[in-house]
Amino acid sequence: MKSYKIFSTLVALTVMSTMSCTNKLNTVPIDPLVKTSGNVYDTPVAFKGGLAKLYASIGISGQNSNFTEPDIAAADQGTACFMREYWAAEEVTTDECINAWGDGGLVEYHGGIWSDQNLYVGLMYNRIFVNIAYCNEYIRDVNAKLGSLPSGLSVSTVQQYLAEARFLRAYFYECAMDMYGNVPFATEADLPGTFVPKQISRGDLFKYVESELLAIQTLLAAPATNEYARVDEAADWALLSRLYLNAQVYSGTQRNTDCITYANKIIASGKYSLHPNYQQLFLADNNADRDEIILPFAEDGLNTQSYGDVTFIIHAGVGGSEDATNEFGIASGGWAGNRMTNTFVTKVFPDATGKTDQRAIFYTAGQTLGPIADPTIFAEGYLSAKWKNVTSTGAVGSNNTFVDTDFPLFRLGEVYLNYAEAVLRGGSGGDAGTALTYINALRERAYGGKTGDITAAQLNLSFMIDERGRELYWEMFRRTDLIRFGLFTGGSYLWDWKGNVKGGTATDAHLNIFPLPASDLQLNSNLKQNPGY
């Protein structure tokens, strides 16, 4: 765990991003207490503080930890956080998670009956583009200071900061492309208040994200050499591998060979290995697991406080007869919201007890197992005990409300899975034997030996979608994975309450991307709604 410290001067950036740009904004104000782009970056620490804000925007909702200076207006500031919204979009819409609260928006999410008025569709969209605006502002202002840096700050250091900011912007755009398809587009070259963003096609946005990730590689720190929770070359390669694995969906052209190329770069760096204990990757001291975690979002129960990061994942998944305090490290009895569908657990885990495959980390005492008859009853369904605010020694995190558990945005386990799937899909630069070795390495960790090993004949795409579920559940992958495998919509794969029907029913393919919010369509005449909405 390590907090992202945000300097108060960064409040100025939020204000500036909504203002018209005139020549007067480029002057330095007489009052030294007034902060603009002319004087906000007047010390080395301010440059790093600005970058910290960009990282922090993944998990927090505003300028401070007491929720009094939010970035986005929302009745619950937890719902205005990127990670919470992205987690819901990737998990609650699928077989991996069903929510019991009955909240407007979440019911529609799991039922596949959302519209352009959906609260969560709108909050996710707004959060992405606020974060992109922060990145654009930082890149624009810091570029303008390159010729007059304060003493003690080198050009190479600032260029690395800029590369990290460009990575984060590319990551947010990749998420926008994945979820919304054709979206509004702006970079640091587009001055706030002087233009209305034009819509970029999904295919062209794919090319942009790819070009940015390729362009910044040599400016980033070498693998595993940057400060903890900051982007390095390996994170860039991991995002490229993920991007290329989904290229057929995003651009209409498969790029499996490129997926393998960048998976190989990470593996060949020699900096990463599978952590020996799967459960420990999701505990409060997982900041020590840098052997496998390539890039985490850093959590700190004392300094990075939010209801929209791993705090949400843990609290929302705890309830019923679970021991919230001792088992999960949280003070209350939990929020009794999210649990697994019966379909997912019984399909993906032949043995859900965890006695064979130790990734089956479920709680079942007091739960009614089997098909979920009523989505609002938390006592129906398997509870996930994967994420906890306790350390590997059993100690509770530093705060029993806000957690210390970091979120692994990229880890080697995903890279192994990407490699294997890309090989199965015909990519070059890899081979089936190596793919099998990587898959069995994951399974040997899970099984504590070779009893779970599979044969070459068993390694196929049907196996891969289930293995990704076993390894990556509740890590914000499932919706994207199901779409890539052609299983998210349609009727070939049904789960509890898919299509808002108890036993599941076929859904229309237009749901593979979310609608652009109606509110943005009203404000921007350049935007055209996605088909089917």
Steps between C-alpha positions, in 0.01 A plus 500: 500500500618847421291812475478740210556842655314777321617855549242772559632698206352235274154636576597773258524248218142391555380856469720576201371203302155655488609853405544666164861546397599859427834677499428625852507146632864477396606785730623457855259661752617770739345320799737211590206305648334476159610189310493470120706309246744790519608429857351171618810317375757716671672229708613143424251361750211664315582310182487172687191609689320566173590152379377354831157649432479308174579171672264574786212566261477123448369445851393822670219740417641844567772725636509369856408203718200657678290512182437876520665589166364245252593484133152385394165576661342179632268414787760244614858603429602135505307454176692788340831308514656345192589165656158440655322588177734294286473205738120515480505526120733202466353279774137581586400477133625139485472156656772585753292734712142581589412785737238479777435868565236549234656836414372675192765436240656185648188290442506610137873428483467135590178457308642648180216750480694825535432810291668834428333629819666243728673660802802270489543530124516877547728502804752267335506713186538825693776358718701381202489833325570704813810285548601552137452875545734493800762317294465747211535797734808357669667413170420842353625700798812292565600509134479878519748499792765279340710801401492659846509222759564586866840429644556137593270356236646350183341487156532121494308468827221720370487309172451183702216667694342597168535145368323367808221754454465395136482136608218578742315696232542205260369265768189713554443527126540122469226459761279750314557314173420168665178614663360774276651441156491832312562779751590869520871562460739770618870526575723768654490679165131579546468803727216486754207723423599556137350194330232233514659153490450302183413132505776253418426156359587198709752385238674838489509518879665157502772639272544805724533297821744265330709788363522668841608182676765433236628859504562524875679170560856633495405789731372274777704337775631151427287212633474489880729802550249780557352596835232263625162548327642712219499405132806342342576330168351170614167668577505647151569157350222347712246752375613441142461124548147554634419744219619263227314203652176697449597656166249295300219649709634856494635531147366205302850358453662235718841589648580182691862494382551845653332383820757221524786739420425721799421213732842361408668833580363493854592137555846538343580799722553252782354744751177315573397159628180350634453578867493163679171565682196610293296632794782728612468700177175642639592571862594820684876448468496411130731795437770246583393283205695691238626171363169463313322836513619718212294811579270539800267775606640580844261504794565636848233493767639811666595717203305383193144484623215428263180299477573436133810281496582165663316629808185464289593156366554361851215671686241437226583130491474435875179421689287220635680288758850598391738626769560845357744613770731203540475337159480807276649778716204737484310643795140466388309192398558590136268651241339170392498585130706296255523125468565240229235343281442128532563460128852643515616299799363165385619547141850628572590314821432124489585504871386823667627402846855621441640165607638428153516831314597754768373787285145396594493740796129498580292527815187287511396465867142619536467558126238337280692349212353430161327722246425844643124538540503861625790732410431723802558225757868501593471159664451344155822420317868442562690777680849588380767512770783577257561861606578580865635784715721267700866424447663167417566460874134559589540855633228752422594789271584843635136614479196277533285720277737599221719213388871452436457241225650617170326418173719323239415677175749276317663180621697214352210255535305700240804513270531119505131471413531757220792310349318167506179636352680690226682179404170312484361775278780455250757758606865453405804544721379248755428130506246262649757328721601825670136600532427171677796558732366842602147370560625210707719737702185689599323176581791357698491807722124456539516127568821499702655253256447329168164339575321775308723492192326471165614337176559661164173354375308676778646843423238660276294818495214348700750417771658846479187701576441288810865520606493878469193493723676285758814715506360851450151509653409830667803672341306700236538267199184293460281718275785566256598131502146378434462746211826382343377138522155587362324405823394830657187546291291252303369174638792257477595567862240586763538582867279593794289804404670567167247696299315567828353149495555260789659220301657736246397581148664613176590869473563720198850560362468879530563454875864416423563872532327745731306800371640849508312678781200699382627803692819516292314454173292805591812707567711388205340497157812329356408174672294221346343237725618140484272267299208343685447779752 
